[in-house]
Amino acid sequence: MNTCVVCSVNSVWQKMHCRRSLLRCGLQFFRRHEGRRLLSQSPAVTQIVKSAFPDVTVPTVSLPEYVWSRIDEWPDKVAVECGITGRHYRYAEARELSRRFAASLHRIGLQPGDTIAFIMPNSPEWPIVFLGALEAGVKVTTINPIYTADEISHQLRDSEVKAIVTISLSHLTVMKAIKMVASKTNPIIIIAPGFEQGSHLPAGTIDLMELLQDGIDTSSVRFPGDVNDIAVLPYSSGTTGLPKGVMLSQRNVVAGCAEVNSRTEICFSEPAIGSHQDVTLVLLPFYHIYGMCIIMLGRMFHGVKIVTLPKFEPISFVKQLEQHDVNFLYVAPPLLLFMASHPALKPEHLRSLRYALCGAAPLGKLDIERFLKKAPKSTNVIQGYGLTETAGVTSVMEKNSTNYESVGGPTPNTQMKISHLETGAALGHREVGEICIRGPQVMKGYYNRPDATAETIDGEGWLHTGDTGYYDEQGKFYIIDRAKELIKVKGFQVAPAELEEILRSHPHIEDAAVVGIPDERAGEIPKAFVVPKEKKISEEEVKKYVAEKVSDYKHLKGGVEFISSIPKSPSGKILRRMLKEQR
């Protein structure tokens, strides 16, 4: 009996113990599940970094309407002035001329949806014709004016250009490019004012000033499209390959501007109210997304006086700093390094400078500190980050930050994350991976390239940038390197694939690979590794062959090295890291 009682007690105890174990396991499971649920709602665990600022309402208006929306507050202030000729336009005047250009484009035969190309350096007419074309419903593709005919022809053909605005100095190259396209109908050529004395109007072209003259009826000018229509078609190599048309809608660009302009903490210009007007000197080209969206469009919204230079020349740059009380400068690293070290640029030239805003490539803390030794104590250096594919800036440090190495946190309406380079999994604080971006400023895709679009924008709307970096505990991002293949020369993109294709077309070259190597002034410069065929070929011959086909910044200034084979993965991908290590 005792034994039975013991057995019974043991049986009851085992049942109770089992129930307790099940309950404990259930509680543990519930806690883990609930913990995961709660943690998944926090940015730290979802590992998606949202802006520290609240979302802003993106105006449902065309880009011209957004930029011109406040000019009644500063109609007589100078909008844009040429630093070479002194030619300038006031805001009300620029607005009227822009409307005239829109009307004139319709009059000479362009229709909404057509494409017009701008192939010219910075000038006072740039924003006038740019905004006028958009108001006419014509999309704009922008081309570097120092491109060769080969480079220009690719973009003219791909974007189906119906008209071109250029200057007389570029006319011959443009005509060569048009012949290479070999279209049944040649585009209309419009010649804008240049910078040289006695410039002429080439035969068969239209003088831009005739399209802006008094008496043009603008009463019917109305933006004919939708805010989701393509506005701008700049070309970018993306993360790899040959340049592709980046489809930026009216809404994309308005969003990019509005997100920054909505917050005084990350907007470095002040509206031109009363007697006040900020001044900026612009060397960064308007055909590049940095100069176009962040400077030209974003600052015109605030009534800033924009002083333009067509190209960088130390003497003219210093002279303009001397003549104007420049309040902020947008720069790429080589320009900041120039200002820090060039003896002709004195501290007094920077007397009014509040901010130097650096983008296009990472800049080191020591380089920033060198510059700050020359600048006034009140000057602040800020770094930001963005891409052509995001209509400009997506993250930027706040004013007066001394965290010089960070490109800041996401702008309003913007989400960012770091993805594992192999698995694609979202990473946490200080884990290095690929930077991904999601927001209303992200492009519609690549023009006529659904394959390339799908490779860059995933099914959840994340743009994969090809840049590596990480974020800290405060949600501030840091750029480490480019995960993919682009070479950045003075802030300009150079796609190795473009140069490799040219090299392989040489009759005495079997194979080739191009990488970027460090350069003190340019940031990086291209270097070629070449596998020759049986006939010997010299380094100078290779350099000359490439130089005849591409712009100066794409030249093989890093040299040419002859090797027996190009290291490649089993899938045929060039192993550029191995080439960089052996250089």
C-alpha positions as CSV (number, residue, x, y, z in Angstrom):
1,M,0.0,0.0,0.0
2,N,2.8,2.4,0.9
3,T,4.4,1.6,-2.4
4,C,1.1,2.5,-4.1
5,V,0.8,5.7,-2.2
6,V,4.4,6.6,-3.2
7,C,3.7,5.8,-6.8
8,S,0.5,7.8,-6.7
9,V,2.3,10.8,-5.1
10,N,5.1,10.5,-7.7
11,S,2.6,10.3,-10.5
12,V,0.8,13.4,-9.3
13,W,4.1,15.2,-8.8
14,Q,5.3,14.2,-12.3
15,K,2.0,15.5,-13.8
16,M,2.3,18.8,-11.8
17,H,6.0,19.1,-12.9
18,C,5.0,18.4,-16.5
19,R,2.3,21.1,-16.3
20,R,4.7,23.6,-14.8
21,S,7.3,22.8,-17.5
22,L,4.7,23.3,-20.2
23,L,3.6,26.5,-18.6
24,R,7.2,27.7,-18.2
25,C,7.9,26.8,-21.8
26,G,4.7,28.5,-22.9
27,L,5.6,31.7,-20.9
28,Q,9.1,31.6,-22.4
29,F,7.7,31.2,-25.9
30,F,5.2,34.0,-25.3
31,R,7.9,36.3,-23.9
32,R,10.2,35.6,-26.9
33,H,7.4,36.0,-29.4
34,E,6.1,39.2,-27.7
35,G,9.7,40.5,-27.4
36,R,10.3,39.9,-31.1
37,R,7.0,41.6,-31.9
38,L,7.8,44.7,-29.8
39,L,11.4,44.8,-31.0
40,S,10.3,44.4,-34.6
41,Q,8.4,47.7,-34.2
42,S,11.6,49.6,-33.2
43,P,14.0,51.0,-35.8
44,A,17.0,49.3,-34.1
45,V,15.6,45.8,-34.8
46,T,13.7,46.3,-38.0
47,Q,17.1,47.8,-39.0
48,I,15.4,50.4,-41.2
49,V,16.6,53.9,-40.3
50,K,14.0,56.5,-40.7
51,S,14.5,60.2,-40.7
52,A,14.7,62.0,-37.4
53,F,12.4,64.6,-38.9
54,P,8.7,64.1,-39.5
55,D,7.5,63.4,-43.0
56,V,6.6,66.4,-45.1
57,T,3.8,66.8,-47.6
58,V,5.3,66.8,-51.1
59,P,3.6,69.5,-53.1
60,T,1.5,68.1,-56.0
61,V,2.8,70.6,-58.5
62,S,5.2,70.6,-61.5
63,L,8.8,71.4,-60.8
64,P,8.7,74.9,-62.5
65,E,5.7,75.8,-60.3
66,Y,7.5,74.7,-57.2
67,V,10.7,76.6,-58.0
68,W,8.9,79.8,-59.0
69,S,6.3,79.7,-56.2
70,R,7.8,82.4,-54.1
71,I,9.3,84.8,-56.6
72,D,6.8,87.5,-55.7
73,E,8.8,87.9,-52.5
74,W,12.0,88.8,-54.4
75,P,11.2,89.7,-58.0
76,D,14.0,92.3,-58.4
77,K,16.8,90.3,-56.8
78,V,19.4,88.7,-59.1
79,A,18.6,85.1,-59.7
80,V,21.7,84.0,-61.6
81,E,24.9,85.9,-62.8
82,C,27.8,84.8,-65.0
83,G,31.1,85.2,-63.2
84,I,32.9,85.6,-66.5
85,T,30.7,88.1,-68.5
86,G,28.6,89.6,-65.7
87,R,25.5,88.8,-67.7
88,H,22.6,88.3,-65.2
89,Y,18.8,88.0,-64.8
90,R,16.6,89.0,-62.0
91,Y,14.0,86.6,-60.7
92,A,10.9,88.1,-62.3
93,E,12.8,88.5,-65.6
94,A,14.0,84.9,-65.5
95,R,10.5,83.7,-64.9
96,E,9.1,85.6,-67.9
97,L,12.0,84.4,-70.1
98,S,11.4,80.8,-69.0
99,R,7.7,81.1,-70.1
100,R,8.8,82.5,-73.5
101,F,11.1,79.6,-74.0
102,A,8.3,77.1,-73.2
103,A,6.1,78.9,-75.8
104,S,8.9,79.0,-78.4
105,L,9.6,75.2,-78.1
106,H,6.0,74.5,-79.0
107,R,6.2,77.0,-81.8
108,I,9.3,75.4,-83.4
109,G,7.6,72.0,-83.3
110,L,8.4,70.2,-80.0
111,Q,5.6,68.3,-78.3
112,P,5.0,67.3,-74.7
113,G,6.9,64.1,-74.1
114,D,9.7,65.0,-76.6
115,T,13.3,65.1,-75.3
116,I,15.6,68.1,-75.5
117,A,19.4,67.8,-74.7
118,F,21.4,70.5,-72.9
119,I,25.1,70.3,-73.8
120,M,26.6,73.4,-72.3
121,P,28.5,74.6,-69.3
122,N,27.0,76.6,-66.4
123,S,25.6,79.9,-67.6
124,P,22.8,82.3,-66.5
125,E,20.6,80.9,-69.3
126,W,20.8,77.4,-67.9
127,P,17.9,77.5,-65.3
128,I,15.8,79.6,-67.7
129,V,15.8,77.1,-70.5
130,F,15.7,74.1,-68.1
131,L,12.5,75.3,-66.4
132,G,11.0,76.5,-69.6
133,A,11.4,73.1,-71.3
134,L,9.8,71.4,-68.3
135,E,6.9,73.8,-68.3
136,A,6.4,72.9,-72.0
137,G,6.1,69.3,-71.0
138,V,9.4,68.5,-72.7
139,K,11.8,66.2,-70.8
140,V,15.4,67.3,-70.4
141,T,18.5,65.1,-70.8
142,T,21.7,66.6,-69.7
143,I,25.1,66.0,-71.3
144,N,28.6,66.9,-70.2
145,P,29.8,69.6,-72.6
146,I,33.4,68.2,-72.6
147,Y,32.2,64.8,-73.9
148,T,33.5,63.5,-77.2
149,A,31.3,62.9,-80.2
150,D,31.2,59.2,-79.4
151,E,30.0,59.8,-75.9
152,I,27.4,62.3,-77.0
153,S,26.1,60.1,-79.8
154,H,25.3,57.3,-77.4
155,Q,23.0,59.5,-75.2
156,L,21.4,61.3,-78.2
157,R,20.5,58.0,-79.7
158,D,19.3,56.4,-76.5
159,S,17.2,59.3,-75.3
160,E,15.7,60.0,-78.7
161,V,16.6,63.7,-78.7
162,K,14.5,66.1,-80.8
163,A,16.3,69.3,-80.0
164,I,19.7,70.4,-78.5
165,V,20.7,73.5,-76.6
166,T,24.5,74.1,-76.8
167,I,27.0,76.9,-77.4
168,S,28.9,77.7,-80.5
169,L,32.2,76.3,-79.2
170,S,30.6,72.9,-78.9
171,H,28.7,73.0,-82.2
172,L,31.3,71.1,-84.2
173,T,31.4,68.2,-81.8
174,V,27.7,68.1,-81.5
175,M,27.3,67.9,-85.3
176,K,29.8,65.0,-85.4
177,A,27.7,63.2,-82.8
178,I,24.5,63.8,-84.7
179,K,26.1,62.2,-87.8
180,M,27.1,59.2,-85.8
181,V,23.5,58.7,-84.7
182,A,22.4,58.6,-88.3
183,S,18.8,59.4,-87.6
184,K,16.3,60.2,-90.4
185,T,15.5,63.5,-88.8
186,N,18.3,65.6,-87.2
187,P,17.5,67.4,-84.0
188,I,16.9,71.2,-83.9
189,I,20.1,73.0,-82.7
190,I,19.7,76.1,-80.5
191,I,22.8,78.1,-79.7
192,A,23.0,79.8,-76.3
193,P,25.3,82.8,-75.5
194,G,28.9,81.8,-74.9
195,F,31.7,83.3,-72.9
196,E,34.1,84.3,-75.7
197,Q,34.2,87.6,-77.6
198,G,32.6,87.7,-81.0
199,S,30.9,84.3,-80.9
200,H,29.1,83.4,-84.1
201,L,25.9,81.6,-84.9
202,P,26.6,78.5,-86.9
203,A,24.6,77.9,-90.1
204,G,21.4,76.0,-89.7
205,T,21.0,76.8,-86.0
206,I,18.6,79.0,-84.0
207,D,19.8,81.8,-81.7
208,L,18.4,81.2,-78.2
209,M,17.9,84.9,-77.7
210,E,15.4,84.9,-80.5
211,L,13.3,82.3,-78.6
212,L,13.4,84.6,-75.5
213,Q,12.7,88.0,-77.2
214,D,9.9,90.4,-76.3
215,G,6.6,89.9,-77.9
216,I,6.3,86.2,-77.6
217,D,2.8,85.2,-76.6
218,T,2.9,83.2,-73.4
219,S,-0.8,83.3,-72.6
220,S,-1.3,79.6,-73.5
221,V,1.7,78.3,-71.5
222,R,0.5,75.7,-69.1
223,F,2.2,72.6,-67.8
224,P,0.5,70.0,-70.0
225,G,1.4,66.9,-68.1
226,D,1.2,65.0,-64.8
227,V,3.6,65.3,-61.9
228,N,4.5,61.6,-62.4
229,D,5.7,62.2,-65.9
230,I,9.5,62.1,-66.6
231,A,11.0,65.6,-66.1
232,V,14.7,64.9,-66.3
233,L,16.7,62.2,-68.0
234,P,20.3,62.5,-66.7
235,Y,22.6,59.6,-67.5
236,S,24.4,57.5,-64.8
237,S,26.3,54.3,-64.9
238,G,24.4,53.2,-61.8
239,T,26.4,50.6,-60.0
240,T,27.9,49.1,-63.1
241,G,28.0,49.2,-66.9
242,L,27.5,51.9,-69.5
243,P,25.6,55.1,-68.8
244,K,21.8,54.6,-68.6
245,G,19.0,57.2,-68.6
246,V,17.7,57.9,-65.1
247,M,14.0,58.6,-65.2
248,L,13.3,61.3,-62.7
249,S,9.7,62.5,-62.6
250,Q,8.5,66.0,-61.7
251,R,7.4,64.6,-58.3
252,N,10.8,62.9,-57.7
253,V,12.7,66.2,-58.1
254,V,10.1,68.3,-56.2
255,A,10.3,65.7,-53.3
256,G,14.1,65.9,-53.2
257,C,14.0,69.7,-53.0
258,A,11.1,69.9,-50.6
259,E,12.5,67.4,-48.1
260,V,15.6,69.5,-47.6
261,N,13.9,72.9,-47.8
262,S,11.3,72.0,-45.2
263,R,13.8,71.7,-42.4
264,T,16.1,74.6,-41.2
265,E,18.3,72.1,-39.5
266,I,19.5,70.7,-42.9
267,C,18.8,73.6,-45.3
268,F,21.8,75.9,-45.6
269,S,20.2,78.8,-47.4
270,E,17.8,81.4,-46.1
271,P,14.9,82.9,-48.0
272,A,15.7,86.3,-49.6
273,I,13.4,88.3,-47.3
274,G,13.7,92.1,-47.2
275,S,17.3,93.3,-47.8
276,H,18.8,89.9,-47.2
277,Q,19.9,87.6,-50.0
278,D,22.3,84.6,-49.7
279,V,25.0,84.2,-52.4
280,T,26.6,81.0,-53.7
281,L,29.3,80.5,-56.2
282,V,28.7,77.5,-58.4
283,L,31.4,75.4,-60.0
284,L,29.6,72.1,-59.8
285,P,27.9,71.6,-63.2
286,F,24.2,72.0,-63.6
287,Y,24.1,69.0,-65.9
288,H,25.1,66.9,-62.9
289,I,22.4,66.0,-60.4
290,Y,24.3,67.7,-57.5
291,G,24.5,71.0,-59.3
292,M,21.0,70.7,-60.9
293,C,18.8,69.7,-58.0
294,I,20.6,70.6,-54.8
295,I,22.1,73.9,-55.9
296,M,20.2,75.4,-58.9
297,L,16.6,74.2,-58.2
298,G,16.8,74.0,-54.4
299,R,18.4,77.4,-53.9
300,M,16.3,79.3,-56.5
301,F,13.3,78.3,-54.4
302,H,14.8,80.5,-51.6
303,G,15.7,83.4,-53.9
304,V,19.5,82.8,-53.6
305,K,21.8,84.7,-55.9
306,I,23.7,82.1,-58.0
307,V,27.0,83.1,-59.5
308,T,28.1,80.7,-62.2
309,L,31.5,79.7,-63.6
310,P,31.7,77.5,-66.7
311,K,34.8,75.6,-65.5
312,F,37.3,75.6,-62.8
313,E,40.2,78.0,-63.2
314,P,42.0,79.0,-59.9
315,I,42.3,82.7,-60.9
316,S,38.7,83.2,-61.8
317,F,37.5,81.1,-58.8
318,V,39.5,83.2,-56.3
319,K,38.4,86.4,-58.1
320,Q,34.7,85.6,-57.7
321,L,35.2,84.8,-54.0
322,E,36.9,88.1,-53.7
323,Q,34.1,90.0,-55.5
324,H,31.1,88.3,-53.8
325,D,30.2,87.8,-50.2
326,V,29.6,84.0,-50.7
327,N,27.6,82.6,-47.8
328,F,27.8,78.9,-48.7
329,L,29.6,76.7,-51.2
330,Y,28.7,73.3,-52.6
331,V,31.9,71.4,-53.3
332,A,33.4,68.0,-54.2
333,P,36.5,66.9,-52.3
334,P,39.1,68.2,-54.9
335,L,37.7,71.7,-54.6
336,L,37.8,71.7,-50.8
337,L,41.4,70.4,-51.0
338,F,42.3,73.2,-53.4
339,M,40.8,75.8,-51.1
340,A,42.7,74.4,-48.1
341,S,46.1,74.3,-49.8
342,H,46.3,76.9,-52.6
343,P,48.4,80.0,-51.6
344,A,46.3,82.4,-53.8
345,L,43.2,81.7,-51.8
346,K,43.4,83.7,-48.6
347,P,41.3,83.6,-45.4
348,E,39.7,87.0,-46.4
349,H,38.2,85.4,-49.5
350,L,36.1,83.2,-47.2
351,R,35.1,86.0,-45.0
352,S,31.3,85.5,-45.3
353,L,31.3,81.7,-45.7
354,R,28.9,80.0,-43.3
355,Y,28.9,76.5,-44.8
356,A,30.9,74.3,-47.1
357,L,28.8,71.4,-48.2
358,C,30.6,68.4,-49.6
359,G,29.2,65.6,-51.7
360,A,30.0,63.4,-54.7
361,A,32.7,61.4,-52.8
362,P,33.7,60.9,-49.2
363,L,36.0,63.4,-47.6
364,G,38.4,62.7,-44.7
365,K,38.4,64.4,-41.3
366,L,42.0,65.5,-41.7
367,D,41.3,67.2,-45.0
368,I,38.3,69.0,-43.5
369,E,40.4,70.2,-40.6
370,R,43.0,71.6,-43.0
371,F,40.4,73.6,-44.7
372,L,38.9,74.9,-41.4
373,K,42.3,76.3,-40.4
374,K,42.0,78.8,-43.3
375,A,38.2,79.4,-43.1
376,P,36.5,81.7,-40.5
377,K,35.8,80.2,-37.1
378,S,32.1,80.4,-37.9
379,T,32.4,78.2,-41.0
380,N,30.9,74.7,-40.8
381,V,31.8,71.8,-43.1
382,I,28.9,69.4,-43.7
383,Q,28.9,66.2,-45.7
384,G,25.8,64.7,-47.4
385,Y,25.0,61.7,-49.6
386,G,22.9,61.1,-52.6
387,L,22.8,59.8,-56.2
388,T,21.5,60.7,-59.6
389,E,19.0,57.9,-59.0
390,T,17.6,59.8,-56.0
391,A,17.3,63.3,-57.5
392,G,20.1,64.5,-55.2
393,V,20.6,64.3,-51.4
394,T,19.1,61.5,-49.3
395,S,21.1,62.1,-46.1
396,V,22.9,65.1,-44.6
397,M,24.4,66.2,-41.3
398,E,22.6,68.9,-39.4
399,K,24.0,72.5,-39.1
400,N,26.9,73.1,-36.7
401,S,27.7,69.4,-36.4
402,T,31.4,68.6,-35.8
403,N,30.9,65.0,-36.9
404,Y,32.8,65.6,-40.1
405,E,33.1,62.0,-41.2
406,S,29.3,61.2,-41.3
407,V,27.0,62.0,-44.2
408,G,24.2,62.3,-41.7
409,G,20.8,60.8,-41.3
410,P,18.0,60.4,-43.8
411,T,16.1,63.4,-45.0
412,P,12.4,63.6,-44.3
413,N,10.2,61.0,-46.0
414,T,13.3,58.9,-46.5
415,Q,14.3,55.4,-45.2
416,M,17.8,53.9,-45.4
417,K,19.2,50.5,-44.4
418,I,22.4,48.5,-44.7
419,S,22.2,45.2,-46.5
420,H,24.5,42.3,-46.2
421,L,26.6,42.1,-49.4
422,E,26.0,38.4,-50.0
423,T,22.7,37.5,-48.3
424,G,20.9,40.8,-48.6
425,A,19.8,40.7,-44.9
426,A,19.4,44.0,-43.1
427,L,22.2,44.8,-40.8
428,G,22.5,46.6,-37.4
429,H,24.6,49.3,-36.0
430,R,28.2,49.6,-37.3
431,E,27.8,46.5,-39.5
432,V,29.2,47.2,-42.9
433,G,27.1,46.4,-46.0
434,E,25.4,48.0,-49.0
435,I,23.5,51.3,-48.5
436,C,19.9,51.0,-49.7
437,I,17.4,53.9,-49.9
438,R,13.6,54.2,-50.2
439,G,11.5,57.3,-50.6
440,P,9.5,59.5,-53.0
441,Q,12.7,60.9,-54.6
442,V,13.8,57.5,-55.9
443,M,13.8,57.3,-59.7
444,K,11.1,55.7,-61.7
445,G,13.8,53.4,-63.3
446,Y,16.3,53.4,-66.1
447,Y,15.0,54.5,-69.5
448,N,14.1,51.5,-71.7
449,R,16.1,49.3,-69.3
450,P,13.7,47.2,-67.2
451,D,16.4,44.7,-66.6
452,A,18.8,47.3,-65.1
453,T,15.9,48.8,-63.2
454,A,15.1,45.4,-61.6
455,E,18.7,44.9,-60.7
456,T,18.8,48.2,-58.8
457,I,15.3,48.6,-57.3
458,D,13.9,45.5,-55.5
459,G,10.3,44.4,-55.1
460,E,10.0,46.4,-51.9
461,G,11.1,49.7,-53.5
462,W,14.6,49.7,-52.1
463,L,17.2,51.3,-54.3
464,H,20.5,49.4,-54.0
465,T,23.2,52.0,-54.3
466,G,26.3,49.9,-54.8
467,D,28.0,51.9,-52.0
468,T,29.2,50.3,-48.8
469,G,28.8,51.9,-45.4
470,Y,27.3,51.6,-42.0
471,Y,25.2,53.6,-39.5
472,D,25.8,54.4,-35.8
473,E,23.5,54.3,-32.8
474,Q,22.2,57.7,-33.6
475,G,21.1,56.7,-37.1
476,K,24.0,58.6,-38.8
477,F,25.5,57.0,-41.9
478,Y,29.1,56.7,-42.9
479,I,30.4,55.9,-46.4
480,I,33.2,53.3,-46.6
481,D,33.6,52.5,-50.3
482,R,31.9,51.7,-53.5
483,A,30.9,48.1,-53.5
484,K,30.6,47.9,-57.2
485,E,32.9,49.2,-59.9
486,L,32.5,52.9,-60.5
487,I,35.6,55.1,-60.4
488,K,35.0,58.7,-59.1
489,V,37.3,61.2,-60.7
490,K,36.9,64.7,-59.3
491,G,33.3,63.7,-58.4
492,F,32.5,62.4,-61.9
493,Q,31.5,58.8,-62.5
494,V,33.7,56.7,-64.7
495,A,32.4,53.2,-65.6
496,P,35.2,50.7,-66.0
497,A,33.0,48.8,-68.5
498,E,33.0,51.7,-70.8
499,L,36.8,52.0,-71.0
500,E,37.2,48.2,-71.2
501,E,34.9,48.0,-74.2
502,I,37.0,50.7,-75.9
503,L,40.3,48.9,-75.0
504,R,39.0,45.5,-76.3
505,S,38.1,47.2,-79.6
506,H,41.8,47.9,-80.3
507,P,43.1,45.4,-82.9
508,H,46.1,44.5,-80.7
509,I,44.4,44.0,-77.4
510,E,43.0,40.7,-76.3
511,D,41.5,41.6,-73.0
512,A,41.5,44.5,-70.5
513,A,40.3,45.6,-67.1
514,V,40.2,49.1,-65.5
515,V,40.3,50.0,-61.9
516,G,40.5,53.3,-60.0
517,I,43.7,54.1,-58.1
518,P,44.1,56.8,-55.5
519,D,45.1,60.3,-56.6
520,E,45.8,63.3,-54.4
521,R,44.0,65.9,-56.6
522,A,41.4,63.8,-58.4
523,G,40.4,61.4,-55.7
524,E,40.8,58.5,-58.1
525,I,42.1,58.0,-61.7
526,P,41.6,55.1,-64.1
527,K,44.4,52.5,-64.6
528,A,44.2,49.9,-67.2
529,F,45.4,46.3,-67.1
530,V,45.9,45.1,-70.7
531,V,46.4,41.6,-72.2
532,P,48.1,42.3,-75.6
533,K,47.7,40.1,-78.6
534,E,50.8,38.7,-80.4
535,K,51.9,42.2,-81.7
536,K,53.5,44.4,-79.1
537,I,51.8,47.6,-78.2
538,S,53.1,50.5,-76.1
539,E,51.6,52.2,-73.1
540,E,51.4,55.5,-74.9
541,E,49.6,54.0,-77.9
542,V,47.0,52.5,-75.5
543,K,46.5,55.8,-73.7
544,K,46.2,57.8,-77.0
545,Y,43.7,55.3,-78.4
546,V,41.4,55.8,-75.3
547,A,42.0,59.5,-75.1
548,E,40.7,60.0,-78.7
549,K,37.3,58.5,-77.7
550,V,36.5,59.8,-74.2
551,S,36.6,63.0,-72.1
552,D,39.7,64.1,-70.3
553,Y,38.6,62.8,-66.9
554,K,38.3,59.3,-68.3
555,H,41.8,59.2,-69.7
556,L,44.1,56.5,-68.4
557,K,46.1,58.8,-66.1
558,G,46.8,56.0,-63.7
559,G,48.8,54.2,-66.4
560,V,48.7,51.0,-68.4
561,E,50.1,47.7,-67.1
562,F,50.5,44.7,-69.4
563,I,49.7,41.3,-67.9
564,S,49.2,37.8,-69.2
565,S,45.6,37.4,-68.2
566,I,42.8,39.2,-66.4
567,P,41.8,37.5,-63.1
568,K,38.1,36.5,-63.2
569,S,35.6,34.6,-61.2
570,P,34.2,31.3,-62.5
571,S,31.2,33.3,-63.8
572,G,33.5,35.5,-65.8
573,K,33.4,38.6,-63.5
574,I,36.6,40.6,-63.4
575,L,38.2,40.4,-59.9
576,R,39.1,44.1,-59.6
577,R,40.2,43.8,-56.0
578,M,43.0,41.4,-57.0
579,L,44.1,43.9,-59.6
580,K,44.1,46.7,-57.1
581,E,46.1,44.7,-54.7
582,Q,48.8,43.9,-57.2
583,R,49.2,47.3,-58.7
